[in-house]
Amino acid sequence: MARQDSASEPLPECWEERQDDTLNGRTYYVDCTSGRTQWDRPTRSSKQDTRQRPLPKSWEKRKTADGRTYYVDHISKSTQWDRPTRPLPKSWEKRKTADGRTYYVDHISKSTQWDRPTRSSKQDTRQLTPLPKSWEKRKTADGRTYYVDHISKSTQWDRPTRSSKQDTRQLRPLPKSWEERQDGNGRTYYLDHISRSTQWDRPISYSEQDTRQRKKTEGGTVHDYCCLDHAQKDAPNRDAKILTSMPEVQKFLQKFSDLKVASMKENDHAKPGGALFNTFRSAMMSLPTSQRNTCLAFHGTSESNIDSICSTGYDQKKRSRQVNGAGEYFATSPIIPLDYCNGGKKLLLNELLLGQNGTHHTTHHTKKGDIVVMKNPAHDLPRFVITFK
C-alpha cells in the first residue's frame, strides 16, 4: 500500500518520468537539473528536491489547465516542461533524438553527451572570443551553425578564433565605388554605387580599368530605362540604401515642365520599415546583383484607387486594357498616365525594380514616351502621390 501511495505522489519539479524503449518500456526518471537518471521514483522528500534554485531571470513558472507545471522564457518566447535551473554553457545546444530522448551538443568540440553540461564542464572553460573581422555566423536550413569567411569565400563548421590563420590576413580596403552597410537585422552587406547592386560577400578590389568597363557596360542598359544615377554625391542621404534620394526625385520631376505639381506626399507604407517597402526589398534581394536596377515611373488611375494602392500595393485582379501583355502599366513620362486619371488631379510616382527584360518587365516605345509593363507587383513600389494643377 505504501508503494502505491508513493507512486501516486507528484514528481518533484526538477524530475521527469520516461520510458526506455530498449528495455520493454521500463520506466526511469530524469533529474533535469543534473541530467542524471535513476530507476527509483523520486519523492518530494528526496535529497535531490531539497536543492531549490531560483529560476533564471527571463523565466516564469506557470500551470496548464490540468495543473501540470511548465516554464515560459520571455526572451525566446518558448515554453518547456523541464525546470530551467540554469542556462546551458555558451557552446552547448539541447536537442532531441528521433525517439524524443534529450541529448546535448558542444559546437566547439563537436561532441555529444546524454548528461546536461554544467558551467563547470571542461568544455565551457574555453570562453568564446568574438569572431574575426572577416567571419560571419550563419545557420543551415536544419538549424546547424556554420561560419563564412568573406575574404576566402570559404565555409566551415568549426568556430574560427582570432588566432586562426584566416584572421592574420588584414582586410583590404573596399573598392572605391563600394560601401559597407547594415540591414534592419544588423547583418553586414555591401553596396556598389556604380551598378546600384548589393551583395552579402565583401567585394575584392578591382582595377580602375575594370571600373570604367563596368560603368560603360552596365550604364547603357540602365539609362535606356530612365534609371537615375545612384552614385551621386547625395547617395548617403538615401534611406534604406536602395531607394532613389529625394533630391534625385526632384531632379527627375523637373524634366517635365508641363506637369504643374501642386503637392507631393510620400507614402508611409513605402518608406523603410513599411510593409510595401519590405516586400520590395525582399524582391530585390532575391534577384542576382546584375538585375537589381531601379527606375522612377508614373502610373495613372482614378483617385478612388489611390489609397488602396498606397496601402496594399497593386492588385493583379484589377488589371485591364492589357494591350501590351499582362502586368501593371507605368510610363517614364507623365503624358500617358494623365489620360488614365479619369478627370482626377493625382498621379502615382513609383520606384520600379526592373529585373531582367522580358522576364520581369517589358518596355514599349511610343511617341509620348516609354511604357514599362511590370510582371510582378512586388517589384512596384508606389512611393509618392503627386497632386497636379
Salt bridges, closest charged atoms under 4 A:
GLU13 OE2 - LYS61 NZ 2.17
GLU13 OE1 - ARG83 NH1 2.90
GLU16 OE1 - ARG18 NH2 3.25
GLU17 OE1 - ARG41 NH1 3.22
ASP31 OD2 - ARG51 NH2 2.68
GLU60 OE1 - ARG62 NH2 3.26
GLU60 OE1 - HIS74 NE2 2.71
ASP82 OD2 - LYS94 NZ 3.02
GLU93 OE1 - ARG95 NH2 3.24
GLU93 OE1 - HIS107 NE2 2.63
ASP106 OD2 - ARG126 NH2 3.15
GLU136 OE1 - ARG138 NH2 3.34
GLU136 OE1 - HIS150 NE2 2.77
GLU136 OE2 - ARG187 NE 2.98
ASP149 OD2 - ARG169 NH2 2.49
ASP158 OD1 - LYS110 NZ 2.27
GLU179 OE2 - ARG181 NE 2.91
GLU179 OE1 - HIS193 NE2 2.79
GLU180 OE1 - ARG202 NH1 3.45
ASP192 OD2 - ARG214 NH2 2.85
ASP201 OD1 - HIS150 ND1 3.44
GLU208 OE2 - LYS176 NZ 3.66
GLU248 OE2 - LYS251 NZ 3.38
ASP268 OD1 - LYS271 NZ 3.02
GLU328 OE2 - ARG319 NE 2.59
ASP339 OD2 - LYS368 NZ 3.64
GLU351 OE1 - ARG383 NH1 2.79
ASP370 OD1 - HIS365 ND1 2.68
